[in-house]
Amino acid sequence: MDRLKGKVAIVTGATSGIGRGIAETFAGEGAAVIVGGRDRVRGRVVVDSIRAKGGTAEFVAVDVTTFAGNQTLVAAAIDCYGAIDIAIPNAGILGTGSVTTVPLETWRQTLATNLDAVFFLARAVIPEMQKRGGGTFVVMGSIFGCKGDPKHPAYCASKGALLPLVKEIAMDYGPDIRINLLASGPVDTHRFRKTLASGPDPEGVRVAVAEGMPMKRLGTPEDIAKAALFLASEESSWMTGTALTVDGGSLCGA
């Protein structure tokens, strides 16, 4: 299907994991994609993968924690494709450590990556979307934006701030701009496994997390990409300022 045919999408944090899954899925549905990330080698791999399947993509090396970085993404989309229709601020970090142990710089960097970057991309891209007659945002949140996660105060705080921001943007810029949040549960990515690797039994914990969920499995980047596609497409045309939870049932007992 070509549910995004003729659309132009920016996806940040798109060189691996969920971001890569979204970029490849959107390209497969006809979108021209700006692949945003820090790692040029991994970015090139993603772009090559998309092009090998007949898709359209360009990589842009960028620091999304700055407004200038997000302006660079927007300028690249305009230069390459002439417009922007879809923005997916997906870049994120975990910022581990309890309130009394997390380094102050880690706290600041986590909020800058998970929260400031969403604000910066919205500020940079909304005027261009308005020139186009409208556009769609899918903000990548987390179930830990509404519950605690041990040793992740910065992550929980930054993700928890996103839904009120999404609702506010929806009120200010509707009906032309639609914006929704996608709250994901545990997804089996390199970052997830790297986090588990710091413990004594990474595989045991991975299995236990999966078994503790009603669906009895971790999510995949493709699971999240399909939900993001729904929110970015006209299939969700009467949705804005809300959250779609895709978590394998993780919040059922919360």
Residue pairs with C-beta under 8 A, 6 or more apart in sequence:
1 29
2 29
2 30
3 29
3 30
3 229
3 233
3 234
3 235
4 26
4 29
4 30
4 31
4 86
4 229
4 232
4 233
5 29
5 30
5 31
6 30
7 26
7 30
7 31
7 32
7 85
7 86
7 232
8 31
8 32
8 33
8 34
8 77
8 81
8 82
8 83
8 84
8 85
8 86
9 23
9 26
9 31
9 32
9 33
9 34
9 84
9 85
9 86
9 87
9 88
9 232
10 33
10 34
10 36
10 73
10 74
10 77
10 84
10 86
10 87
10 88
10 121
10 125
11 19
11 22
11 23
11 26
11 33
11 34
11 35
11 36
11 88
11 90
12 19
12 36
12 37
12 62
12 64
12 73
12 88
12 89
12 90
12 91
12 117
12 121
13 19
13 36
13 37
13 64
13 90
13 91
13 92
13 140
14 20
14 22
14 23
14 33
14 35
14 36
14 37
14 43
14 46
14 90
15 35
15 37
15 38
15 39
15 42
15 43
15 45
15 46
16 37
16 39
16 42
16 189
16 190
16 191
17 187
17 189
17 190
17 191
17 221
18 90
18 140
18 184
18 187
18 189
18 221
18 224
18 225
19 37
19 88
19 90
19 91
20 46
20 221
21 220
21 221
21 222
21 224
21 225
22 88
22 90
22 221
22 224
22 225
22 228
22 229
23 33
23 35
23 46
23 50
23 57
24 46
24 49
24 50
24 53
24 55
24 225
25 222
25 225
25 226
25 228
25 229
26 33
26 86
26 225
26 228
26 229
26 232
27 33
27 50
27 53
27 55
27 56
27 57
28 53
28 55
29 229
29 233
31 56
31 85
31 86
32 56
32 57
32 80
32 81
33 50
33 55
33 56
33 57
33 58
34 57
34 58
34 60
34 73
34 76
34 77
34 80
34 81
35 43
35 46
35 47
35 50
35 57
35 58
35 59
35 60
36 59
36 60
36 62
36 64
36 73
36 91
37 43
37 46
37 59
37 61
37 62
37 91
38 61
38 62
38 63
40 59
40 61
43 59
43 60
43 61
44 59
46 57
46 59
47 57
47 58
47 59
50 56
50 57
51 57
56 81
58 76
58 80
60 72
60 73
60 76
62 69
62 70
62 72
62 73
63 69
64 70
64 73
64 89
64 91
64 113
64 117
64 120
64 121
65 109
65 112
65 113
65 116
65 117
65 120
66 120
67 120
67 123
67 124
69 120
70 117
70 120
70 121
70 123
70 124
70 125
71 124
73 121
73 124
73 125
74 84
74 121
74 124
74 125
74 128
77 83
77 84
77 128
78 84
78 128
83 128
83 131
83 132
84 125
84 128
84 129
84 132
84 135
85 129
85 132
85 135
85 136
86 135
86 136
86 137
86 138
86 232
87 121
87 122
87 125
87 129
87 135
87 136
87 137
87 138
88 137
88 138
88 140
88 228
88 232
89 117
89 118
89 121
89 122
89 137
89 139
89 140
90 140
91 113
91 114
91 117
92 113
92 114
92 140
93 109
93 110
93 113
93 114
93 155
94 110
94 152
94 155
94 191
94 195
95 102
95 106
95 107
95 109
95 110
95 114
95 152
95 153
95 154
95 155
95 158
96 102
96 106
96 151
96 152
96 155
96 195
97 103
97 106
97 151
97 153
97 154
98 150
98 151
98 153
99 153
102 153
102 154
106 154
107 153
107 154
110 154
110 155
110 158
111 154
111 157
111 158
113 158
114 154
114 155
114 158
114 159
114 162
115 158
115 161
115 162
115 165
118 139
118 162
118 165
119 165
122 137
122 169
122 179
125 135
126 135
126 173
126 177
128 135
129 135
129 176
129 177
130 173
130 176
130 177
133 176
134 175
134 176
134 177
134 178
135 176
135 177
135 178
136 177
136 178
136 179
136 231
136 232
137 166
137 169
137 177
137 178
137 179
137 180
138 179
138 180
138 181
138 182
138 228
138 231
138 232
139 162
139 165
139 166
139 179
139 180
139 181
139 182
140 181
140 182
140 184
140 224
140 228
141 159
141 162
141 163
141 181
141 182
141 183
141 184
141 243
142 155
142 159
142 183
142 184
142 185
143 183
143 184
143 185
143 245
143 247
143 250
143 251
143 254
144 152
144 155
144 156
144 159
145 156
145 159
145 160
145 161
145 162
145 163
145 183
146 160
146 163
146 183
146 251
146 254
147 156
147 251
147 254
148 156
149 155
149 156
162 181
163 181
163 243
166 179
166 180
166 181
166 241
166 242
166 243
167 241
167 242
169 177
169 179
169 241
170 177
170 178
170 179
170 240
170 241
171 241
173 179
174 240
174 241
175 240
177 240
178 236
178 237
178 239
178 240
179 240
179 241
180 231
180 236
180 239
180 240
180 241
180 242
180 243
180 244
181 242
181 243
181 244
182 224
182 227
182 228
182 231
182 243
182 244
182 246
183 243
183 244
183 245
183 246
183 247
184 219
184 224
184 246
184 247
185 213
185 219
185 245
185 246
185 247
185 248
185 250
185 251
186 192
186 209
186 210
186 213
186 218
186 219
186 247
186 248
186 250
187 218
187 219
187 220
187 221
187 223
187 224
188 206
188 218
188 219
188 220
189 221
192 206
192 218
193 202
193 206
196 202
196 203
196 205
196 206
199 205
206 218
209 218
210 216
210 217
210 218
213 247
213 248
213 249
213 250
214 248
214 249
214 252
215 248
215 249
217 248
218 248
219 246
219 247
219 248
223 246
224 246
227 244
227 246
230 236
230 244
231 239
231 244
245 251
